[in-house]
């Protein structure tokens, strides 16, 4: 999938060709930071697809096996890039795996009896539990939507857990809160908290398709959750704009599989 990252980058190059570019004309938008977040958002959307398709398979399994499940399920990619999804329950300091599925590049789901390292399962489960506990503490008594959980083990064996509002059962697309934690390799200690919460949650029904605006006017840069929202829901709405104090961002479809990210910086007197 070809992605052109920005529109004003092209304009900047055009000015340079005519010798008219001034330092004051250079875009202040943090493209490197945006690209880093977008790369994560793309991966999270892939993860979500694996979770969705394998959950459908889980629901087809023996009801007696379903009774053994807890909330500690997750997906991961092996060294060959193959996606896996494991479902089970963490109890008495160990993870009991009930289902193990794989999804290939053609989105074919296969149930497998392949074993997964016990330490790997335990630490992932503990990290998910720790992240959810931290989020509940942060939300306190705030009415909250249903969340999806995503986890990835980093190169240094620590974990990053993302807790993002799910697509609600009433077809509401929700934004305004994203909880992101880096957790130690044992899954027991939070090392970094990069969460963002507006104080309440906002959302849009996906019917009918229309143009919507995500209000992040209190921030100078789009959040990871905002970028994920646009990328995940881009086919549900005609346009989705992220509005911050300094810029407006959106994605435009140019061909069936081609999208362009467009970022427009605000004039100083337009900034909020």
Secondary structure, 3 states (H helix, E strand, C coil): CCEECCCHHHHHHHHHHCCCCCHHHCCCCCHHHHHHHHHHHHHHHHHHHHHHHHHHHHCCCCHHHHCCCCCCCEEEECCCCCEEEEEEEEECCEEEEEEEEEECCCCCEEECCCCCCHHHHHHHHHHHHHHHHHHHHHHCCCCCCCEEEEEEECCCCCEEEEEEECCCCCCEEEEEEEEEEEECCCCCCEEEECCEEEEEEEEEECCCCCEEEEEECCCCCCCHHHHHHHHHHCCCCCEEEEEECCEEEEEEEEECCEEEEEEEECCHHHCC
